[in-house]
């Protein structure tokens, strides 16, 4: 019978990845431990640079941390709630640590149904070695997709009432009150961002209805579909291409999070 020896595996802060382990923190002979560090590409609505940064213990406190060995889940807890008993594990190989700041359900239900950015990641497999501390890094990145709407002044100066509504179960409505505004650093400073989980191929299609009225009987309705991508925020801009709608078109332009300008789509008023 193989004897499995239990060993204490303290979860340390991200600073231990670069700091030396002192004698009091070093595992005793026969014990093994790992130092856990979490990094994220950013927690803002838009990421100007994809350079990751280390999260402090307070920033990581509400992340859900899952320790697995092979195909078995050893434990799953909030980072801040992990106890000494949780950190006690046998030596072995094939360990992984996964981290996420919210579940997929919360990613679409939080903030009154607008959702929230979901950051998630998983470490490479690692081994718990007797008498050594193994640094383990979990790099978290945006796992869902975002959508916001901007209305150009050419559009708002003409139409008195307007909205972009998602034609799905959530039925989110973008209008003058929650239109997106960004600062010089391209960070969201006003407005709503809608977040969507993506399919296995990393995309999610959102049908939208653009409605507008300038006071005449009836309202203009334009229906289009947007394809969102994992890790990117689509900024849907609604603008007039002519001086008035009678000149022919409303132009839709899409800008993704890494600011690659999408092709403008000209759509006829109905």
Number of C-alpha atoms within 10 A of each C-alpha: 3 4 5 10 11 13 21 19 23 22 19 16 17 22 16 17 19 10 8 10 14 8 8 7 12 15 21 15 9 13 22 26 29 24 20 20 24 27 21 19 18 20 12 10 21 21 20 15 9 11 10 14 13 20 18 14 16 11 12 22 16 16 21 20 22 18 20 17 17 13 9 9 13 15 14 17 16 16 20 14 13 17 12 11 10 17 18 16 19 18 20 16 13 13 20 21 22 21 24 23 23 18 14 18 11 16 24 22 16 14 13 7 15 21 21 23 27 24 24 22 20 19 19 14 14 17 18 21 18 17 15 17 22 17 16 23 21 22 21 25 21 21 21 27 27 26 23 22 24 22 22 11 12 15 21 17 9 16 16 12 14 20 21 26 18 21 16 10 6 12 14 16 19 23 19 16 10 15 19 22 16 14 9 6 9 14 14 17 11 13 17 23 24 23 23 27 22 18 12 7 8 14 17 17 13 15 13 20 18 18 17 20 16 15 11 6 7 9 15 14 15 16 14 13 12 15 12 23 23 19 22 21 26 25 21 20 18 22 18 21 16 14 12 14 15 9 12 16 19 20 17 19 18 21 17 19 21 15 16 9 12 14 10 12 12 14 14 13 13 9
